[in-house]
Amino acid sequence: MTRPFHVLAKPTGATCNLDCSYCFFLSKDALYPNRSTRMVTETLVAHVEQLLTAHPDGPVSVAWQGGEPTLLGLDFFRLLVELVERYRRPGQQIEHTIQTNGTLLDDEWATFLAEHRFLVGISIDGPAELHDIHRTWKDGRGSHADVERAWRLLRARGVECNAVCSVSSANAEHGLVTYRWLRDALGARHIQFIPIVERATEATIELAERGWSETPGRRRILYRQEGNLVTSRSVTGPQYGRFLCAVFDEWLRHDVGEVYVQLFDVTLGSHLDLHTLCVHSPTCGRALALEHNGDLYSCDHFVEPAHLLGNIHATPMVELVDSPRQSAFGSAKLDSLPRQCRECDVRFACHGGCPKDRFAATPDGEPGLNHLCEGYLAFFRHSRPAFSRMAELLRAGRFADEIAPDVAAGRFPTYET
């Protein structure tokens, strides 16, 4: 039995009904030209059986993303649930998760997701005037109203939902507006912030700026994690730092114990020597991506030829996950850490960030610095006193929200740009 790992399955590949301008995954259909990107029953069965067979007893995540996974329809997911019940062992607790843009959800979907206790991540980038800048239908219309309708439908049916908010050029300077809208207008109590970083080379930057979908008259490229340039849609390090610090100050003063922001939970964990997210763990390699045809890739961010491990129809998933090649991929996160990061005072919380974003150079010219380094430095340093206090409370058997008197006494100053 191997140690736990996570597989994000993409049953429709890169196919999506929206045309979000920053979504470089739209270009991944170029990996499978002139082929259907619909996961067939044979691949679904192989995935479920191999995933559950490989995992020990305890929690097992069965996770779906896209493209847009709901394009496959409810019958696909009904079969999924049947297969999971067939192959899971009594000691395994299944955690069904799906990330979706929500636009295809209706009452029947909501009833199904509630019945089988799916955790649903809804992609929404704040209020309409910010969300609709980049998250559009293929005819250019904003998608916000349709996404918000889906959120409210799911919540009305008792479905557990996370707001998955991308931080791009559209909302990067509007951290408070974005967070308050998600918290107050949407009622979100679990929020993930995902920085948008679209890499390009000098040869590809012009094409990258045009976007990633395939439209008449538009030449495009297969997105790869290459180059040290970024598109204008990308968030900069300083912007991301200001965004996170603004949100953190609001959260600290009003929402500890009430609203759960993934990065804040992860950062608090790092103060307790716990690492629960690959982005800020010392090493990675236990979060892989499965394409519609059974191809397994090293990571969701590295679905590209150089990181194809193999196909689960030819090689059992567990062998690919535990292969020397995948182990080397995960270890490289630590092995390639620049000296500046190794000596950094917030390394315990950051660990260099995601390898996909480590394409900048340190002041002395060493490669491997994170594009978002300045922002991470600002956030981890600014939040350290408060998280250190919360960690003290937790180690004493108390609760993190007992920090409130310290906050009210002004012991944690607000961030100043």
Beta strands, then each sheet from edge to edge (+ up, - down):
strand 1: 6-9
strand 2: 58-64
strand 3: 92-100
strand 4: 119-123
strand 5: 160-167
strand 6: 190-195
strand 7: 199-200
strand 8: 229-230
strand 9: 260-261
strand 10: 287-290
strand 11: 295-297
strand 12: 308-311
strand 13: 360-361
strand 14: 367-369
sheet 1: 9+ 6+ 5+ 4+ 3+ 2+ 1+ 10+ 11- 12+
sheet 2: 7+ 8-
sheet 3: 13+ 14-
end
